[in-house]
Amino acid sequence: MKPVITAFRDSPDRGQGLARDMAVRWAFEEVGAPYDVRLVTFAELKEPAHRALQPFGQIPTYEDSETALFESGAIVLRIAERHAGLLPAEASARARVIMWMFAALSTVEPPIVEHDAACLVESEESWFAARQPLLRARIRHRLGDLSLRLGDADWLEGTFSAGDLMMVAVLRRLHGSGLLEEHPNLVTYVARGEARPAFKRAFDGQYAVFIAASSAGG
C-alpha cells in the first residue's frame, strides 16, 4: 500500500504551508515516493478512530504496510530511512543529520511556538506586552546560535538533508516576525529551502486543500 498521511481538511494556517503535514509532504516529494492524504476535520481529530493513531488528537499521522506513526519528525525520519536522498549513507554523517532533526524540533522550535501561542491566545491579557520582549529574546538566542553555526554554508551538513528540511520548516514559522531578518544567512537559508522544487510541490499540494475548503465554505 502507498503510505497514507492525515492532514487538516480546513487548516488554521490559511494556506501558508505551516500545518504539520507540510514537512511530511515535503519529505515525500524530495525522495519521489508516492503517498495518499486523508483529510480530517477538527471533530474527527477527537474521535476514537483517529485517537487510536494519534493519542493527542493532532495531525499528521502516517500508515504504511508495516507500521503506523505520529509526530512529524518521526514520520520524516521513517521516510528518509526508507528512501534515498535525505540521509547520508555514512553512519557518522547520518547521525549528525538526525541530530539536526532533533535540534530543529526540540531546541529551535519551542520558543517560536511559545511566542506564536502567546500572540494567538494572550493578546488581550494585561501581561501580554510585558512578556513579549522575553519571548522574542528566547527566539533571538536560538537564532543567534544557529546563525553562527551555519555561517556561510548552504546547508547544515554539507548537502541538503532531512535536518535542513525540518529546520527550514521550523524557521518558516518566523515569517512576518522580523526576527529572522536579523540574520541574513538564515533568511537566505530558508529561501534556499523554499526554492527547492520538492518544497514547491508540497506547498502546492497543501495549498490546494485550503482552496478547496475555502470554495466549499464560500
Backbone as a ProteinNet text record, in pm:
[ID]
protein_1_A
[PRIMARY]
MKPVITAFRDSPDRGQGLARDMAVRWAFEEVGAPYDVRLVTFAELKEPAHRALQPFGQIPTYEDSETALFESGAIVLRIAERHAGLLPAEASARARVIMWMFAALSTVEPPIVEHDAACLVESEESWFAARQPLLRARIRHRLGDLSLRLGDADWLEGTFSAGDLMMVAVLRRLHGSGLLEEHPNLVTYVARGEARPAFKRAFDGQYAVFIAASSAGG
[TERTIARY]
83.6	0	86.4	36.4	104.9	87.8	189.5	170.1	55.8	-15.6	-127.3	-98	-108.7	-92.1	-224.2	-239.3	-356.1	-315.9	-411.9	-391.9	-525.7	-519.5	-641.5	-726.2	-855	-946.3	-958.8	-955.1	-964.7	-858.8	-738.4	-624.2	-632	-598.1	-599	-486.4	-391.8	-281.2	-317.8	-439.9	-489.8	-400.7	-350.1	-274.7	-131.7	-74.3	63.3	168.4	125.1	220.2	283.8	212.3	267.2	209.9	101.8	46.4	148.1	139.6	245.8	261.4	161	179.5	272.5	305	387.9	525.1	590.3	723.4	716.2	608.7	592.6	571.1	484.3	464.5	596.9	671.4	799.2	896	902.2	992.5	955.1	827.1	783.9	822.7	804.3	836.9	986.9	1067.5	1212.9	1261.5	1203.6	1250.1	1174	1072.1	997.6	910.8	860.3	777.5	630.2	544	400.2	339.9	232.9	162.6	20.1	-64.9	-202.7	-225.5	-320.4	-355	-501	-527.2	-664	-692.8	-790.1	-822.4	-918.3	-892.7	-976.6	-1024.6	-1142.9	-1197.9	-1149.9	-1173.1	-1135	-1215.2	-1339.5	-1420.3	-1364.2	-1321.9	-1268	-1137	-1062.5	-937.2	-960.3	-1077.2	-1106.1	-1178.8	-1212.7	-1286.1	-1193.2	-1248.2	-1165.5	-1079.7	-1132.1	-1055.2	-925.8	-933.4	-811.6	-723.7	-785.7	-708.6	-629.3	-676.8	-601.9	-469.8	-466.9	-344.3	-262.9	-331.3	-265.4	-332.4	-274.9	-343	-367.7	-299.6	-317.1	-414	-472.1	-572.6	-518.3	-401.8	-337.3	-312	-258.4	-207.2	-59	19.2	-20.4	-6.7	-68.9	-38	13.7	70.9	131.2	102.4	59.4	40	98.7	175.6	218.1	187.5	236.5	202.3	264.6	358.5	429.6	400.1	368.8	357.7	268.4	233.4	161.1	237.3	248.7	326.8	251.7	289.8	251.8	377.6	367.9	477.2	551.1	552.4	608.9	755.8	833.2	974.5	995.7	919.1	930.4	889.3	786.9	739.9	843.6	900.4	1004.2	1123.1	1161.1	1272	1237.7	1115.5	1073	1086.9	1041.1	1051.5	1198.2	1279.3	1421.2	1495.7	1454.7	1520.8	1480.6	1362.9	1312.6	1346.2	1391.6	1419.5	1549.2	1624	1749.1	1720.6	1812.9	1806.9	1804.3	1764.7	1753.6	1847	1907.5	2003.1	2130.6	2246.7	2371.4	2385.4	2464.4	2488	2588.2	2685.8	2790.3	2731.7	2766.2	2699.4	2711.5	2831.9	2850.6	2776.5	2783.2	2711.3	2561.2	2515.8	2373.7	2328.6	2411	2377.9	2371.9	2461.2	2459.9	2333.8	2290.5	2167.5	2048.1	2040.7	1931.8	1940.5	2062.1	2081.6	2018.5	2034.2	1976	1824	1769.6	1624.9	1573.9	1643	1606.8	1625.5	1734.4	1761.9	1652.5	1607.7	1502.7	1376.7	1336.2	1209.4	1219.1	1335.2	1348.3	1415.2	1496.8	1571.6	1526.1	1511.7	1479.4	1329.4	1248.1	1104.6	1032.5	1062.6	980.7	962.8	1067.2	1040	960.6	971.4	892.9	745.2	715.3	576.8	518.9	600	552	514.5	596.2	566.9	439.5	426	306.1	180.2	190.4	74.7	34.8	134.8	105.1	31.8	75.7	11.4	-131.6	-155.7	-287.9	-387.6	-342.5	-439.2	-421.1	-312.2	-287.8	-287.4	-317.3	-301	-388.4	-497.5	-586.4	-554.4	-456.5	-422.8	-335.5	-344.1	-271.1	-120.3	-74	70.2	129.9	46.3	94.1	212.3	197.3	302.7	430	417.9	536.7	611	539.3	600.5	666.3	625.3	676.6	829.2	893.3	1039	1110.8	1061.4	1122.2	1107	987.7	963.9	1049.9	1059.7	1140	1288.8	1330.7	1471.1	1510.6	1420.5	1449	1467.5	1384.5	1399.9	1531.8	1561.1	1685.4	1807.6	1802.9	1915.3	1937.8	1830.6	1843.5	1886.8	1830.1	1866.8	2011.8	2059	2198	2293.4	2264.2	2348.7	2343.5	2223.6	2209.2	2279.1	2264.5	2329.5	2480.7	2534.1	2679.3	2725	2647.8	2685.3	2674.6	2572	2554.8	2660	2691.6	2790.6	2750.1	2845	2815.5	2787.8	2762.4	2731.3	2589.8	2568.8	2434.1	2344	2399.4	2320.6	2396.3	2329.5	2386.4	2497.6	2486	2587	2635.7	2664.9	2725.3	2624.3	2537.9	2434.3	2297.2	2195.3	2060.1	2021.9	1957.8	1923.5	1792.2	1750.9	1631.7	1648.5	1772.4	1795.8	1761	1798.6	1763.1	1613.1	1553.3	1410.3	1334.3	1369.2	1299.2	1333.1	1458.4	1497.7	1429.7	1426.7	1359.7	1210.6	1149.7	1007.1	979.9	1070.2	1054.9	1076.1	1182.4	1215	1110.3	1039.4	934.5	824.2	811.7	710.3	740.2	860.9	900.7	871.9	822.8	790.4	695.7	731.6	647.6	680.3	766.9	800.2	911.8	991.9	1107.9	1230.1	1215.9	1327.2	1426.8	1375.8	1465.5	1553.3	1498.4	1570.9	1693.1	1704	1821.6	1944.5	1922.5	2032.1	2019.5	2083.8	2069.3	2101.6	2197.4	2229.2	2115.3	2035.3	1919.5	1806.5	1794.8	1694.4	1723.4	1848	1881.9	1877.1	1905.2	1893.9	1750.3	1656.5	1515.7	1473.2	1518.1	1482	1532.8	1651.8	1703.8	1612.3	1567.6	1476.7	1346.5	1290.3	1162.6	1173.5	1294.6	1314.6	1326.1	1338	1352.2	1222.1	1231.3	1109.7	1021.5	1082.4	1003.7	924.3	984.1	909.9	789.4	811.7	703.5	589.2	622.7	516.9	439	510.5	444.5	355.6	407.6	330.4	204.2	220.5	105.6	-0.1	45.9	-48.3	-127.4	-59.3	-129.7	-218.3	-170.4	-248.3	-375.7	-369	-487.2	-598.1	-559.8	-660	-727	-647.2	-702.3	-799.7	-763	-850.2	-980.8	-969.8	-1090.1	-1181.6	-1121.3	-1200.4	-1265.3	-1191.6	-1245.2	-1361.8	-1347.6	-1454.5	-1578.1	-1558.2	-1671.3	-1743	-1664.4	-1723.8	-1789.6	-1746.1	-1799.2	-1917.2
-120.2	0	124.2	228.1	357.1	408.7	474.2	535.4	636.5	644.8	738.3	830.7	960.6	1056.7	1131.9	1190.2	1273.4	1420.4	1503.5	1648.2	1714.8	1842.7	1917.7	1931.2	1909	1940.7	2092.6	2163.2	2309.2	2362.5	2387.9	2419.5	2560.3	2575.9	2710	2800.1	2743.9	2828	2907.9	2886	2963.8	2953.9	2834.4	2811.2	2859.4	2881.2	2930	2818.5	2695.3	2584	2563.9	2594.8	2582.6	2465.3	2405.5	2289	2176	2088.1	1990.7	1886.1	1869.8	1774.7	1828.6	1959	2017.8	1951	1931.5	1869.2	1726.9	1656.1	1518.4	1516.2	1603.4	1614.1	1645.8	1739.9	1781.1	1663.5	1585.5	1470.1	1370.8	1341.1	1251.3	1306	1435.6	1495.7	1492.9	1512.7	1509.1	1372	1266.4	1131.7	1072.5	1143.3	1096.6	975.6	963.4	848.8	886.9	801.7	831.7	817.6	891.5	884.6	933.9	896	943.7	1030.2	1121.9	1211.2	1190.9	1165.3	1155.5	1279.9	1358.3	1483.5	1459.2	1527.4	1510	1645.8	1646	1766.8	1777.2	1891.6	1907.7	1813.4	1789.6	1695	1553.8	1515.8	1380.9	1359.2	1466.4	1453.5	1397.4	1420.9	1379.8	1246.4	1188.2	1063.1	944.1	833.9	718.4	664.8	665.8	610.7	687.2	820.6	898.3	890.3	891	882	752.3	648.1	522.3	537.3	630.4	658.4	769.3	870.5	987.9	1018.1	970.9	981.3	1123.8	1221.9	1360.9	1436.6	1365.9	1427.6	1534.4	1508.6	1605.2	1542.6	1623.3	1572.9	1608.1	1537	1428.7	1292.2	1193.6	1054.4	992	873.6	803	654.8	593.1	448.7	391.2	282.5	206	59.3	-29.7	-171.3	-235.1	-164	-221.7	-155.9	-26.2	43.3	166.3	221.3	348.2	438.5	566	661	791.8	868.1	1008.6	1086.4	1219.7	1315.4	1334.4	1458.8	1487.8	1449.2	1471.3	1435.4	1286.3	1207.1	1062	1014.3	1076.8	1037.8	1073	1193.5	1232.4	1137.7	1099.6	1005.7	871.2	824.7	699.7	708.2	816.6	835.1	838.2	912	925.6	793.3	708.9	579.3	479.4	497.2	402.2	441.5	565.1	613.1	693.3	683.7	758.7	906.4	990.3	1131.6	1227.1	1180.2	1271	1236.1	1118.1	1077.2	1026.6	1067.8	1015.7	865.8	797.2	654.5	630.2	718.8	701.5	723.6	636.3	630.7	760.5	817.3	938.5	1056.8	1069.5	1177.8	1160.7	1038.8	1008.9	1050.5	1018.2	1053.8	1205.3	1278.2	1424.2	1484	1429.2	1478.7	1455	1336.8	1308	1400.9	1431	1527.5	1661.6	1708.8	1837	1829.7	1714.6	1699.4	1720.2	1657.3	1675.5	1821.1	1882.6	2021.3	2114.9	2091.7	2176.8	2171.2	2050.4	2031.8	2051.5	2021.6	2025.2	2150.6	2216.3	2332.5	2462.4	2462.7	2586.3	2614.9	2513.8	2537.3	2578.3	2522.5	2554.1	2702.3	2785.9	2927.2	2995.8	2947.2	3003.3	2971.1	2847.6	2806.6	2878.1	2895.6	2966.7	3110.6	3174.5	3311.1	3314.5	3219.5	3213.6	3194.2	3104.5	3075.8	3198.6	3271.5	3392.7	3494.8	3509.9	3606.1	3565	3434.5	3385.8	3391.1	3356.9	3339.1	3435.4	3514.1	3601.3	3749.4	3782.4	3921.3	4020.2	3972.1	4060.8	4064.7	3986.5	3981.5	4100.9	4138.2	4255.9	4238.1	4114.9	4090.4	4069.4	4070.7	4034	4120.2	4251.8	4340.9	4326.2	4309.4	4297.7	4166.9	4063.2	3931.8	3917.3	3998	3984.5	3994.9	4094.3	4102.6	3975.8	3912	3788.7	3676.6	3662.8	3557.3	3578.1	3699.5	3728.8	3711.7	3743.4	3726	3578.7	3491.4	3347.4	3299.6	3350.9	3314.9	3369.7	3494.2	3556.1	3476.4	3425.2	3346.1	3223	3152	3031.7	3066.6	3171.3	3210.6	3253.8	3323.4	3366.4	3248.6	3148.6	3028.9	2954.7	2942.1	2870.9	2945.3	3077.6	3158.6	3143.4	3143.1	3127.8	2992	2889.7	2753.9	2737.8	2793.4	2780.1	2858.4	2978.4	3061.1	3089	3069.5	3095.5	2967.1	2858.1	2730.7	2733.9	2654.5	2643.3	2559.9	2451.1	2356	2317	2258.5	2231.5	2127.5	2028	1921.7	1896.6	2005	1992.2	1988.4	1889.4	1879.3	1879	1913.4	1917.4	1781.9	1785	1661.7	1678.4	1571.5	1576.7	1677.8	1700.7	1802.9	1941.4	1972.2	2102	2112.1	2003.9	2005.1	2043	1979	2008.6	2148.5	2190.3	2322	2433.1	2421.1	2522.1	2525.1	2408.6	2403.6	2478.9	2467.3	2538.5	2688.3	2726.4	2868.2	2944	2875.5	2941.3	2998.9	2947.9	2998.5	3141.8	3189.1	3324.7	3427.8	3387	3484.4	3590.5	3715.3	3824.5	3874.9	3804.7	3845.4	3948.8	3956.1	4044	3983.3	3870.6	3810.7	3741.1	3671.2	3600.6	3698.1	3814.4	3914	3970.2	3947.1	3991	3906.5	3796.3	3707.2	3678	3758.3	3740.5	3600	3532.6	3397.4	3299.5	3324.3	3238.5	3270.4	3397.2	3434.2	3362.2	3365.6	3300.4	3148.2	3096.3	2952.3	2905.7	2976.7	2942.4	2957.9	3064.6	3086.5	2973.4	2921.4	2807.9	2686.7	2663.7	2551.6	2569.8	2690.4	2717.2	2715.3	2732.8	2732.9	2592.4	2492.6	2356.4	2311.1	2247.7	2203.4	2114.1	2030.1	1941.4	2021.3	2127.6	2212.9	2274.7	2323.6	2389.1	2292	2167.3	2068.5	2040.1	2027.9	2002.6	2120	2241	2360.9	2368.4	2343.9	2350	2246.2	2127.3	2023.9	2065.3	2122.9	2168.4	2288.9	2378.8	2498.1	2460.5	2357.7	2313.9	2270	2210.9	2170.8	2294.5	2396.2	2521.1	2585.3	2588.6	2647.8	2570.5	2438.6	2355.7	2379.1	2386.5	2408.8	2546.6	2647.2	2782.9	2789.7	2722	2720.7	2651.9	2541.1	2467	2549.2	2626.8	2706.6	2832.8	2878.8	3003.6	2987.3
0	0	0	-65.1	-54	88.5	142.7	274.1	269.6	379.6	393	510.7	486.7	594.4	614.8	731.7	757.2	757	719.6	715.5	745.5	782.2	809	682.6	696	585.5	569.9	681	680	775.7	723.9	809.2	866.6	993.8	1053.9	1004.1	929.1	880.8	755.6	703.3	589	465.7	440	317.5	318	436.3	443.6	446.7	445.3	448.5	583.8	691.7	826	903.5	855.7	924.4	922.7	1021.8	1045.7	936.4	851.7	742	634.3	639.1	534.4	526.2	639.3	637.9	584.2	617.1	569.7	418.7	370.3	224.8	155.9	213	153.8	147	254	254.9	145.2	131.3	24.6	-112.2	-131.8	-261.4	-287.8	-184.9	-202	-247.6	-191.9	-226.9	-344.9	-392.8	-508.7	-481.7	-358.9	-323.6	-324.9	-377.1	-378.5	-239.2	-216.7	-88.2	-108.6	-17.4	-18.2	105	93.9	204.1	239.9	366.8	415.7	498.2	452.8	519.8	635.2	746	864.3	914.3	971.3	1031.6	1176.1	1237.1	1377.4	1466.9	1431.8	1509.3	1498	1377.5	1356.9	1430.6	1455.6	1530.1	1669.6	1725.8	1862.6	1870.9	1757.2	1757.4	1783.6	1837.6	1873.3	1758.5	1636.3	1523.8	1503.3	1512.9	1495	1619.8	1736.3	1860.8	1868.4	1804.1	1801.8	1728.2	1631.3	1557	1621.9	1675.4	1732.6	1867	1976.6	2106.9	2153.3	2092.4	2132	2042	1945.3	1859.7	1767.5	1707.4	1618.9	1481.9	1391.8	1264	1258.2	1175	1085.6	1152.9	1090.8	1118.8	990.1	1004.8	891.1	907.1	798	797.1	668.9	683.3	567.1	595.1	513.4	527.8	650.6	713.3	826.4	959.9	958.1	1085.5	1074.8	1189.2	1197.4	1292.9	1256.1	1334.3	1349.2	1451	1459.9	1494.7	1495.5	1512.2	1379.4	1331.8	1200.2	1190.7	1297.4	1292.9	1276.9	1350.3	1340	1201.2	1145.1	1011.6	905.9	913.9	817.9	828	949.6	966.2	901.8	918.7	855.5	703.8	646	501.3	458.7	533.8	499.3	510.8	604.3	620.9	513.5	457.4	358	214.5	193.7	58.6	59	-48.4	-60.1	-83.2	-32.9	-65.5	51.5	170.1	284.1	399.2	394.9	498.1	432	480.1	424.6	453.5	372	393.4	506	517.8	619.6	759	852.3	981.8	1062.3	1069.2	1149.3	1088.2	956.4	889.1	906.5	901.1	920	1060	1158.6	1296.6	1314.4	1248	1260.3	1198	1086.4	1023.8	1116.8	1176	1269.8	1390.3	1433.9	1542.2	1509.2	1385.3	1345.5	1338.6	1305.5	1310	1452.8	1548.9	1689.7	1731.6	1688.3	1726.7	1676.3	1553.7	1497.5	1583	1621.4	1691.6	1842.2	1899.6	2045.4	2098.8	2017	2064	1998.6	1867.1	1795.2	1797.1	1778.5	1764.7	1893.2	2011	2129.4	2159.3	2159.1	2186.3	2075.7	1953.3	1843.5	1863.7	1898	1921.2	2042.7	2146.8	2265.4	2230.4	2148	2103.9	2020.3	1927.6	1843.8	1928.9	2025.8	2110.1	2190.9	2240.1	2316.9	2230.7	2106.3	2017.1	1983.7	1978.5	1941.6	2056.8	2177.5	2286.3	2403.2	2405	2519.3	2483.5	2360.1	2315.4	2391.8	2450.4	2525.5	2674.7	2716.5	2858.4	2898.1	3024.6	3072.2	3064.7	3075.6	3076.6	2937.4	2833.3	2700.2	2654.9	2659.6	2609.6	2690.2	2821.4	2905.9	2881.4	2840	2819.9	2683.4	2588.1	2452.3	2441.7	2505.5	2493.1	2539.5	2645.5	2693.2	2592	2536	2437.8	2313.6	2268	2149.4	2178	2300.1	2337.3	2333.5	2374.8	2371	2227.7	2136.7	1995.8	1942.1	1974.6	1926.5	1971.1	2092.1	2143.6	2056.4	2025.5	1942.4	1800.5	1744.7	1608.3	1599.8	1701.2	1701.4	1699.3	1781.4	1784.3	1650.9	1595.3	1468.2	1356.2	1353.8	1250.5	1256.1	1377.3	1394.3	1344	1374	1332.1	1181.3	1119.8	974.9	899.8	947.9	879.4	736.1	644.4	503.4	425.8	498	432.3	375.1	272.5	216.6	305.8	360.6	439.1	565.3	658.8	790	787.3	699.5	694.6	552.5	482.8	350.2	237.5	236.6	133.9	200.5	124.6	178.5	236.6	352.4	422.3	497.6	563.9	648.7	761.3	805.3	907.3	857.5	734.9	676	652.4	608.8	583.3	709.9	822.1	946.9	996.8	982.5	1032.1	952.2	822	739.3	770.5	788.4	821.9	951.8	1049.1	1176.4	1157.8	1088.4	1073.2	993	904.5	826.5	915.5	1034.8	1126.9	1169.6	1142.9	1181.4	1073.6	957.8	853.6	909.3	888.8	934.3	1073.5	1146.4	1283.2	1288.1	1181.3	1180.5	1246	1313	1386.7	1294.3	1195.4	1104.3	1027.3	995.4	915.4	988.1	1117.2	1191.5	1157.9	1085.1	1046.5	897.2	812.7	668	619.5	683.7	637.2	663.8	767.5	791.5	694.2	656.7	556.1	424.6	380.9	254.3	267.3	386	412	392.7	453.5	437.9	292.7	228	88.1	-0.9	28.3	-49.3	-33.3	89.1	110.4	35.4	43.5	-21.6	-173.7	-226	-371.2	-429.1	-344	-394.2	-460.7	-576.2	-645	-558.1	-476.5	-390.7	-288.4	-234.8	-141.9	-212.5	-332.1	-405.9	-434.7	-467.7	-492.1	-364.1	-253	-125.2	-85.7	-102.5	-69.6	-154.9	-284.1	-374.4	-336.3	-293.5	-253.1	-130.9	-33.1	86.4	55.7	-28.1	-63	-137.9	-220.8	-295.5	-200.5	-86.5	12.7	71.3	100.1	153.9	55	-71.5	-174	-184.7	-182.4	-192.3	-72	47.7	167.8	165.3	115.8	108	10.4	-102.3	-203.1	-150.3	-77.8	-23.3	83.5	158.8	264.5	214.8	94.4	42.4	-47.3
[MASK]
++++++++++++++++++++++++++++++++++++++++++++++++++++++++++++++++++++++++++++++++++++++++++++++++++++++++++++++++++++++++++++++++++++++++++++++++++++++++++++++++++++++++++++++++++++++++++++++++++++++++++++++++++++++++++

